[in-house]
Amino acid sequence: MQRLVERKNLSAGTQVGLDQQSLAVVAVLPSTKDPAVSSMEVIESQDANYEMIGGLKYQMEEITEAVELPLIEPERFKRIGVVPSKGVLLIGEPGIGKTLLVKAVANRTSATFKRVVGSELVQKYIGEGAWMVRELFELAKEKAPSILFIDEIDAIAARREEDGTSGEREVQR
């Protein structure tokens, strides 16, 4: 007879080993990140700076206030009771400097920079993409402060007014 894992050792998201016949949980596996998510991680130093960016003065000021200052001076925000945003959406045509702008912020804040292309998060099986997104955000938390740059997010973001259930949209991808 097999010895099963105690329920107290299990929680949502725990990776487990199953018996092939009974599908009983027989082992708790070590926590590891999906290799596809780990390969998205970029820890190399960023050499980008604001002097390399031309024509985006207003955008540089905005991103400094929204992203850079909360990372560099968090106590200032706590003192005045301002909760910084958790994300920023940059929109624009390809080649206008969005990636360079984010790399410059990562450089100035010494944050870990992760760039992911949205289409990498669209997977063959239902639920796989959502799992990768969760793991990507967990990895960003572990490497905090982190800047997660999802390029071409339109590959995974749907318009709100689209008809159909979320399951139908997942199947269509």
Contact map, one row per residue, 1 for C-alpha under 8 A:
11100000000000000000000000000000000000000000000000000000000000000000000000000000000000000000000000000000000000000000000000000000000000000000000000000000000000000000000000000
11110000000000000000000001000000000000000000000000000000000000000000000000000000000000000000000000000000000000000000000000000000000000000000000000000000000000000000000000000
11111000000000000000000001000000000000000000000000000000000000000000000000000000000000000000000000000000000000000000000000000000000000000000000000000000000000000000000000000
01111100000000000000000111100000000000000000000000000000000000000000000000000000000000000000000000000000000000000000000000000000000000000000000000000000000000000000000000000
00111110100000000000000011110000000000000000000000000000000000000000000000000000000000000000000000000000000000000000000000000000000000000000000000000000000000000000000000000
00011111110000000000000000000000000000000000000000000000000000000000000000000000000000000000000000000000000000000000000000000000000000000000000000000000000000000000000000000
00001111110000000000000000000000000000000000000000000000000000000000000000000000000000000000000000000000000000000000000000000000000000000000000000000000000000000000000000000
00000111111000000000000000000000000000000000000000000000000000000000000000000000000000000000000000000000000000000000000000000000000000000000000000000000000000000000000000000
00001111111000000000000000010000000000000000000000000000000000000000000000000000000000000000000000000000000000000000000000000000000000000000000000000000000000000000000000000
00000111111101000000000000010000000000000000000000000000000000000000000000000000000000000000000000000000000000000000000000000000000000000000000000000000000000000000000000000
00000001111111000000000000000000000000000000000000000000000000000000000000000000000000000000000000000000000000000000000000000000000000000000000000000000000000000000000000000
00000000011111000000000000000000000000000000000000000000000000000000000000000000000000000000000000000000000000000000000000000000000000000000000000000000000000000000000000000
00000000001111100000000000000000000000000000000000000000000000000000000000000000000000000000000000000000000000000000000000000000000000000000000000000000000000000000000000000
00000000011111110000000000011010000000000000000000000000000000000000000000000000000000000000000000000000000000000000000000000000000000000000000000000000000000000000000000000
00000000000011111000000000011110000000000000000000000000000000000000000000000000000000000000000000000000000000000000000000000000000000000000000000000000000000000000000000000
00000000000001111100000011111000000000000000000000000000000000000000000000000000000000000000000000000000000000000000000000000000000000000000000000000000000000000000000000000
00000000000000111110000011111000000000000000000000000000000000000000000000000000000000000000000000000000000000000000000000000000000000000000000000000000000000000000000000000
00000000000000011111001111100000000000000000000000000000000000000000000000000000000000000000000000000000000000000000000000000000000000000000000000000000000000000000000000000
00000000000000001111111111000000000000000000000000000000000000000000000000000000000000000000000000000000000000000000000000000000000000000000000000000000000000000000000000000
00000000000000000111111000000000000000000000000000000000000000000000000000000000000000000000000000000000000000000000000000000000000000000000000000000000000000000000000000000
00000000000000000011111000000000000000000000000000000000000000000000000000000000000000000000000000000000000000000000000000000000000000000000000000000000000000000000000000000
00000000000000000011111100000000000000000000000000000000000000000000000000000000000000000000000000000000000000000000000000000000000000000000000000000000000000000000000000000
00000000000000000111111110000000000000000000000000000000000000000000000000000000000000000000000000000000000000000000000000000000000000000000000000000000000000000000000000000
00010000000000000110011111000000000000000000000000000000000000000000000000000000000000000000000000000000000000000000000000000000000000000000000000000000000000000000000000000
00011000000000011110001111110000000000000000000000000000000000000000000000000000000000000000000000000000000000000000000000000000000000000000000000000000000000000000000000000
01111000000000011110000111110000000000000000000000000000000000000000000000000000000000000000000000000000000000000000000000000000000000000000000000000000000000000000000000000
00011000000000011100000011111000000000000000000000000000000000000000000000000000000000000000000000000000000000000000000000000000000000000000000000000000000000000000000000000
00001000110001111000000011111100000000000000000000000000000000000000000000000000000000000000000000000000000000000000000000000000000000000000000000000000000000000000000000000
00000000000001111000000000111110000000000000000000000000000000000000000000000000000000000000000000000000000000000000000000000000000000000000000000000000000000000000000000000
00000000000000100000000000011111000000000000000000000000000000000000000000000000000000000000000000000000000000000000000000000000000000000000000000000000000000000000000000000
00000000000001100000000000001111100000000000000000000000000000000000000000000000000000000000000000000000000000000000000000000000000000000000000000000000000000000000000000000
00000000000000000000000000000111110000000000000000000000000000000000000000000000000000000000000000000000000000000000000000000000000000000000000000000000000000000000000000000
00000000000000000000000000000011111011000000000000000000000000000000000000000000000000000000000000000000000000000000000000000000000000100010000000000000000000000000000000000
00000000000000000000000000000001111111000000000000000000000000000000000000000000000000000000000000000000000000000000000000000000000100100000000000000000000000000000000000000
00000000000000000000000000000000111111100000000000000000000000000000000000000000000000000000000000000000000000000000000000000000000000000000000000000000000000000000000000000
00000000000000000000000000000000011111110000000000000000000000000000000000000000000000000000000000000000000000000000000000000000000100000000000000000000000000000000000000000
00000000000000000000000000000000111111111000000000000000000000000000000000000000000000000000000000000000000000000000000000000000000100110000000000000000000000000000000000000
00000000000000000000000000000000111111111000000000000000000000000000000000000000000000000000000000000000000000000000000000000000000000010000000000000000000000000000000000000
00000000000000000000000000000000001111111100000000000000000000000000000000000000000000000000000000000000000000000000000000000000000000000000000000000000000000000000000000000
00000000000000000000000000000000000111111100000000000000000000000000000000000000000000000000000000000000000000000111000000000000000000000000000000000000000000000000000000000
00000000000000000000000000000000000011111110000000000000000000000000000000000000000000000000000000000000000000001110000000000000000000000000000000000000000000000000000000000
00000000000000000000000000000000000000111111000000000000000000000000000000000000000000000000000000000000000000011110000000000000000000000000000000000000000000000000000000000
00000000000000000000000000000000000000001111100000000000000000000000000000000000000000000000000000000000000000011100000000000000000000000000000000000000000000000000000000000
00000000000000000000000000000000000000000111110000000000000000000000000000000000000000000000000000000000000000000000000000000000000000000000000000000000000000000000000000000
00000000000000000000000000000000000000000011111000000000000000000000000000000000000000000000000000000000001000000000000000000000000000000000000000000000000000000000000000000
00000000000000000000000000000000000000000001111100000000000000000000000000000000000000000000000000000011011000001000000000000000000000000000000000000000000000000000000000000
00000000000000000000000000000000000000000000111110000000000000000000000000000000000000000000000000000011001000000000000000000000000000000000000000000000000000000000000000000
00000000000000000000000000000000000000000000011111010000000000000000000000000000000000000000000000011011001000000000000000000000000000000000000000000000000000000000000000000
00000000000000000000000000000000000000000000001111111000000000000000000000000000000000000000000000001011101100000000000000000000000000000000000000000000000000000000000000000
00000000000000000000000000000000000000000000000111111000000100000000000000000000000000000000000000001001000000000000000000000000000000000000000000000000000000000000000000000
00000000000000000000000000000000000000000000000011111100000000000000000000000000000000000000000000000000000000000000000000000000000000000000000000000000000000000000000000000
00000000000000000000000000000000000000000000000111111100000000000000000000000000000000000000000000000000000000000000000000000000000000000000000000000000000000000000000000000
00000000000000000000000000000000000000000000000011111111000000000000000000000000000000000000000010011000000000000000000000000000000000000000000000000000000000000000000000000
00000000000000000000000000000000000000000000000000111111100000000000000000000000000000000000000000000000000000000000000000000000000000000000000000000000000000000000000000000
00000000000000000000000000000000000000000000000000001111100000000000000000000000000000000000000000000000000000000000000000000000000000000000000000000000000000000000000000000
00000000000000000000000000000000000000000000000000001111111100000000000000000000000000000000000000000000000000000000000000000000000000000000000000000000000000000000000000000
00000000000000000000000000000000000000000000000000000111111110000000000000000000000000000000000000000000000000000000000000000000000000000000000000000000000000000000000000000
00000000000000000000000000000000000000000000000000000001111111000000000000000000000000000000000000000000000000000000000000000000000000000000000000000000000000000000000000000
00000000000000000000000000000000000000000000000000000001111111100000000000000000000000000000000000000000000000000000000000000000000000000000000000000000000000000000000000000
00000000000000000000000000000000000000000000000001000001111111110000000000000000000000000000000000001000000000000000000000000000000000000000000000000000000000000000000000000
00000000000000000000000000000000000000000000000000000000111111111000000000000000000000000000000000000000000000000000000000000000000000000000000000000000000000000000000000000
00000000000000000000000000000000000000000000000000000000011111111100000000000000000000000000000000000000000000000000000000000000000000000000000000000000000000000000000000000
00000000000000000000000000000000000000000000000000000000001111111111000000000000000000000000000000000000100000000000000000000000000000000000000000000000000000000000000000000
00000000000000000000000000000000000000000000000000000000000111111111100000000000000000000000000000000000100000000000000000000000000000000000000000000000000000000000000000000
00000000000000000000000000000000000000000000000000000000000011111111110000000000000000000000000000000000000000000000000000000000000000000000000000000000000000000000000000000
00000000000000000000000000000000000000000000000000000000000001111111110000000000000110010000000000000000000000000000000000000000000000000000000000000000000000000000000000000
00000000000000000000000000000000000000000000000000000000000000111111111000000000000110110000000000000000100000000000000000000000000000000000000000000000000000000000000000000
00000000000000000000000000000000000000000000000000000000000000111111111100000000000000000000000000000000100110000000000000000000000000000000000000000000000000000000000000000
00000000000000000000000000000000000000000000000000000000000000011111111111000000000000000000000000000000000000000000000000000000000000000000000000000000000000000000000000000
00000000000000000000000000000000000000000000000000000000000000001111111111001000000100000000000000000000000000000000000000000000000000000000000000000000000000000000000000000
00000000000000000000000000000000000000000000000000000000000000000011111111000000000000000000000000000000000010000000000000000000000000000000000010000000000000000000000000000
00000000000000000000000000000000000000000000000000000000000000000001111111000000000000000000000000000000000010000000000000000000000000000000000000000000000000000000000000000
00000000000000000000000000000000000000000000000000000000000000000000111111111000000000000000000000000000000000000000000000000000000000000000000000000000000000000000000000000
00000000000000000000000000000000000000000000000000000000000000000000111111111100000000000000000000000000000000000000000000000000000000000000000000000000000000000000000000000
00000000000000000000000000000000000000000000000000000000000000000000000011111110000000000000000000000000000000000000000000000000000000000000000000000000000000000000000000000
00000000000000000000000000000000000000000000000000000000000000000000000011111111000000000000000000000000000000000000000000000000000000000000000000000000000000000000000000000
00000000000000000000000000000000000000000000000000000000000000000000010011111111111100000000000000000000000000000000000000000000000000000000000000000000000000000000000000000
00000000000000000000000000000000000000000000000000000000000000000000000001111111111000000000000000000000000000000000000000000000000000000000000000000000000000000000000000000
00000000000000000000000000000000000000000000000000000000000000000000000000111111110000000000000000000000000000000000000000000000000000000000000000000000000000000000000000000
00000000000000000000000000000000000000000000000000000000000000000000000000011111110000000000000000000000000000000000000000000000000000000000000000000000000000000000000000000
00000000000000000000000000000000000000000000000000000000000000000000000000001111111000000000000000000000000000000000000000000000000000000000000000000000000000000000000000000
00000000000000000000000000000000000000000000000000000000000000000000000000001111111100000000000000000000000000000000000000000000000000000000000000000000000000000000000000000
00000000000000000000000000000000000000000000000000000000000000000000000000001100111110000000000000000000000000000000000000000000000000000000000000000000000000000000000000000
00000000000000000000000000000000000000000000000000000000000000000110010000001000011111000000000000000000000000000000000000000000000000000000000000000000000000000000000000000
00000000000000000000000000000000000000000000000000000000000000000110000000000000001111110000000000000000000000000000000000000000000000000000000000000000000000000000000000000
00000000000000000000000000000000000000000000000000000000000000000000000000000000000111110000000000000000000000000000000000000000000000000000000000000000000000000000000000000
00000000000000000000000000000000000000000000000000000000000000000010000000000000000011111000000000000000000000000000000000000000000000000000000000000000000000000000000000000
00000000000000000000000000000000000000000000000000000000000000000110000000000000000011111100000000000000000000000000000000000000000000000000000000000000000000000000000000000
00000000000000000000000000000000000000000000000000000000000000000000000000000000000000111110000000000000000000000000000000000000000000000000000000000000000000000000000000000
00000000000000000000000000000000000000000000000000000000000000000000000000000000000000011111000001000000000000000000000000000000000000000000000000000000000000000000000000000
00000000000000000000000000000000000000000000000000000000000000000000000000000000000000001111100001000000000000000000000000000000000000000000000000000000000000000000000000000
00000000000000000000000000000000000000000000000000000000000000000000000000000000000000000111110101000000000000000000000000000000000000000000000000000000000000000000000000000
00000000000000000000000000000000000000000000000000000000000000000000000000000000000000000011111100000000000000000000000000000000000000000000000000000000000000000000000000000
00000000000000000000000000000000000000000000000000000000000000000000000000000000000000000001111110000000000000000000000000000000000000000000000000000000000000000000000000000
00000000000000000000000000000000000000000000000000000000000000000000000000000000000000000000111111000000000000000000000000000000000000000000000000000000000000000000000000000
00000000000000000000000000000000000000000000000000000000000000000000000000000000000000000001111111000000000000000000000000000000000000000000000000000000000000000000000000000
00000000000000000000000000000000000000000000000000001000000000000000000000000000000000000000011111111000000000000000000000000000000000000000000000000000000000000000000000000
00000000000000000000000000000000000000000000000000000000000000000000000000000000000000000111001111111100000000000000000000000000000000000000000000000000000000000000000000000
00000000000000000000000000000000000000000000000000000000000000000000000000000000000000000000000011111110000000000000000000000000000000000000000000001000000000000000000000000
00000000000000000000000000000000000000000000000100001000000000000000000000000000000000000000000011111111000000000000000000000000000000000000000000000000000000000000000000000
00000000000000000000000000000000000000000000000111001000000100000000000000000000000000000000000011111111100000000000000000000000000000000000000000000000000000000000000000000
00000000000000000000000000000000000000000000000000000000000000000000000000000000000000000000000001111111110000000000000000000000000000000000000000101000000000000000000000000
00000000000000000000000000000000000000000000011110000000000000000000000000000000000000000000000000111111111000001000000000000000000000000000000000000000000000000000000000000
00000000000000000000000000000000000000000000011111000000000000000000000000000000000000000000000000011111111100000000000000000000000000000000000000000000000000000000000000000
00000000000000000000000000000000000000000000000010000000000000110011000000000000000000000000000000001111111110000000000000000000000000000000000000000000000000000000000000000
00000000000000000000000000000000000000000000010000000000000000000000000000000000000000000000000000000111111111111000000000000000000000000000000001100000000000000000000000000
00000000000000000000000000000000000000000000111110000000000000000000000000000000000000000000000000000011111111100000000000000000000000000000000000000000000000000000000000000
00000000000000000000000000000000000000000000000010000000000000000001000000000000000000000000000000000001111111100000000000000000000000000000000000000000000000000000000000000
00000000000000000000000000000000000000000000000000000000000000000001001100000000000000000000000000000000111111100000000000000000000000000000000000000000000000000000000000000
00000000000000000000000000000000000000000000000000000000000000000000000000000000000000000000000000000000011111110000000000000000000000000000000010000000000000000000000000000
00000000000000000000000000000000000000000000000000000000000000000000000000000000000000000000000000000000011111111000000000000000000000000000000111100000000000000000000000000
00000000000000000000000000000000000000000110000000000000000000000000000000000000000000000000000000000000010001111100000000000000000000000001001111100000000000000000000000000
00000000000000000000000000000000000000001110010000000000000000000000000000000000000000000000000000000010010000111110000000000000000000000000000001111000000000000000000000000
00000000000000000000000000000000000000011110000000000000000000000000000000000000000000000000000000000000000000011111000000000000000000000000000001111000000000000000000000000
00000000000000000000000000000000000000011100000000000000000000000000000000000000000000000000000000000000000000001111100000000000000000000000000000011110000000000000000000000
00000000000000000000000000000000000000010000000000000000000000000000000000000000000000000000000000000000000000000111110100000000000000000000000000011110000000000000000000000
00000000000000000000000000000000000000000000000000000000000000000000000000000000000000000000000000000000000000000011111110000000000000000000000000000111100000000000000000000
00000000000000000000000000000000000000000000000000000000000000000000000000000000000000000000000000000000000000000001111111000000000000000000000000000111111100000000000000000
00000000000000000000000000000000000000000000000000000000000000000000000000000000000000000000000000000000000000000000111111000000000000000000000000000001101100000000000000000
00000000000000000000000000000000000000000000000000000000000000000000000000000000000000000000000000000000000000000001111111100000000000000000000000000000000000000000000000000
00000000000000000000000000000000000000000000000000000000000000000000000000000000000000000000000000000000000000000000111111100000110110000000000000000000000100000000000000000
00000000000000000000000000000000000000000000000000000000000000000000000000000000000000000000000000000000000000000000011111110001100000000000000000000000001100000000000000001
00000000000000000000000000000000000000000000000000000000000000000000000000000000000000000000000000000000000000000000000111111101100000000000000000000000000000000000000000001
00000000000000000000000000000000000000000000000000000000000000000000000000000000000000000000000000000000000000000000000001111101000000000000000000000000000000000000000000001
00000000000000000000000000000000000000000000000000000000000000000000000000000000000000000000000000000000000000000000000000111111100000000000000000000000000000000000000000000
00000000000000000000000000000000000000000000000000000000000000000000000000000000000000000000000000000000000000000000000000111111100000000000000000000000000000000000000001100
00000000000000000000000000000000000000000000000000000000000000000000000000000000000000000000000000000000000000000000000000001111111000000000000000000000000000000000000000000
00000000000000000000000000000000000000000000000000000000000000000000000000000000000000000000000000000000000000000000000001111111111100000000000000000000000000000000000000000
00000000000000000000000000000000000000000000000000000000000000000000000000000000000000000000000000000000000000000000000011101111111110000000000000000000000000000000000000000
00000000000000000000000000000000000000000000000000000000000000000000000000000000000000000000000000000000000000000000000010000011111111000000000000000000000000000000000000000
00000000000000000000000000000000000000000000000000000000000000000000000000000000000000000000000000000000000000000000000000000011111111100000000000000000000000000000000000000
00000000000000000000000000000000010110000000000000000000000000000000000000000000000000000000000000000000000000000000000010000001111111110000000000000000000000000000000000000
00000000000000000000000000000000000000000000000000000000000000000000000000000000000000000000000000000000000000000000000010000000111111111000000000000000000000000000000000000
00000000000000000000000000000000000000000000000000000000000000000000000000000000000000000000000000000000000000000000000000000000011111111100000000000000000000000000000000000
00000000000000000000000000000000110010000000000000000000000000000000000000000000000000000000000000000000000000000000000000000000001111111110000000000000000000000000000000000
00000000000000000000000000000000000011000000000000000000000000000000000000000000000000000000000000000000000000000000000000000000000111111111000000000000000000000000000000000
00000000000000000000000000000000000000000000000000000000000000000000000000000000000000000000000000000000000000000000000000000000000011111111100000000000000000000000000000000
00000000000000000000000000000000000000000000000000000000000000000000000000000000000000000000000000000000000000000000000000000000000001111111110000000000000000000000000000000
00000000000000000000000000000000100000000000000000000000000000000000000000000000000000000000000000000000000000000000000000000000000000111111111000000000000000000000000000000
00000000000000000000000000000000000000000000000000000000000000000000000000000000000000000000000000000000000000010000000000000000000000011111111111110000000000000000000000000
00000000000000000000000000000000000000000000000000000000000000000000000000000000000000000000000000000000000000000000000000000000000000001111111111000000000000000000000000000
00000000000000000000000000000000000000000000000000000000000000000000000000000000000000000000000000000000000000000000000000000000000000000111111100000000000000000000000000000
00000000000000000000000000000000000000000000000000000000000000000000000000000000000000000000000000000000000000010000000000000000000000000011111111000000000000000000000000000
00000000000000000000000000000000000000000000000000000000000000000000000000000000000000000000000000000000000000110000000000000000000000000001111111000000000000000000000000000
00000000000000000000000000000000000000000000000000000000000000000000001000000000000000000000000000000000000001110000000000000000000000000001101111100000000000000000000000000
00000000000000000000000000000000000000000000000000000000000000000000000000000000000000000000000000000000010000111100000000000000000000000001101111110000000000000000000000000
00000000000000000000000000000000000000000000000000000000000000000000000000000000000000000000000000000100010000111100000000000000000000000001000011111000000000000000000000000
00000000000000000000000000000000000000000000000000000000000000000000000000000000000000000000000000000000000000001111000000000000000000000001000001111100000000000000000000000
00000000000000000000000000000000000000000000000000000000000000000000000000000000000000000000000000100100000000001111000000000000000000000000000000111110000000000000000000000
00000000000000000000000000000000000000000000000000000000000000000000000000000000000000000000000000000000000000000011110000000000000000000000000000011111100000000000000000000
00000000000000000000000000000000000000000000000000000000000000000000000000000000000000000000000000000000000000000011110000000000000000000000000000001111100000000000000000000
00000000000000000000000000000000000000000000000000000000000000000000000000000000000000000000000000000000000000000000111000000000000000000000000000000111111000000000000000000
00000000000000000000000000000000000000000000000000000000000000000000000000000000000000000000000000000000000000000000111000000000000000000000000000000111111110000000000000000
00000000000000000000000000000000000000000000000000000000000000000000000000000000000000000000000000000000000000000000010000000000000000000000000000000001111111000000000000000
00000000000000000000000000000000000000000000000000000000000000000000000000000000000000000000000000000000000000000000011001000000000000000000000000000001111110000000000000000
00000000000000000000000000000000000000000000000000000000000000000000000000000000000000000000000000000000000000000000011011000000000000000000000000000000111111000000000000000
00000000000000000000000000000000000000000000000000000000000000000000000000000000000000000000000000000000000000000000000000000000000000000000000000000000111111100000000000000
00000000000000000000000000000000000000000000000000000000000000000000000000000000000000000000000000000000000000000000000000000000000000000000000000000000010111110100000000000
00000000000000000000000000000000000000000000000000000000000000000000000000000000000000000000000000000000000000000000000000000000000000000000000000000000000011111100000000000
00000000000000000000000000000000000000000000000000000000000000000000000000000000000000000000000000000000000000000000000000000000000000000000000000000000000001111100000000000
00000000000000000000000000000000000000000000000000000000000000000000000000000000000000000000000000000000000000000000000000000000000000000000000000000000000000111110000000000
00000000000000000000000000000000000000000000000000000000000000000000000000000000000000000000000000000000000000000000000000000000000000000000000000000000000001111111000000000
00000000000000000000000000000000000000000000000000000000000000000000000000000000000000000000000000000000000000000000000000000000000000000000000000000000000000001111100000000
00000000000000000000000000000000000000000000000000000000000000000000000000000000000000000000000000000000000000000000000000000000000000000000000000000000000000000111110110000
00000000000000000000000000000000000000000000000000000000000000000000000000000000000000000000000000000000000000000000000000000000000000000000000000000000000000000011111110000
00000000000000000000000000000000000000000000000000000000000000000000000000000000000000000000000000000000000000000000000000000000000000000000000000000000000000000001111111000
00000000000000000000000000000000000000000000000000000000000000000000000000000000000000000000000000000000000000000000000000000000000000000000000000000000000000000000111111100
00000000000000000000000000000000000000000000000000000000000000000000000000000000000000000000000000000000000000000000000000000000000000000000000000000000000000000001111111110
00000000000000000000000000000000000000000000000000000000000000000000000000000000000000000000000000000000000000000000000000000000000000000000000000000000000000000001111111111
00000000000000000000000000000000000000000000000000000000000000000000000000000000000000000000000000000000000000000000000000000100000000000000000000000000000000000000011111111
00000000000000000000000000000000000000000000000000000000000000000000000000000000000000000000000000000000000000000000000000000100000000000000000000000000000000000000001111111
00000000000000000000000000000000000000000000000000000000000000000000000000000000000000000000000000000000000000000000000000000000000000000000000000000000000000000000000111111
00000000000000000000000000000000000000000000000000000000000000000000000000000000000000000000000000000000000000000000000001110000000000000000000000000000000000000000000011111
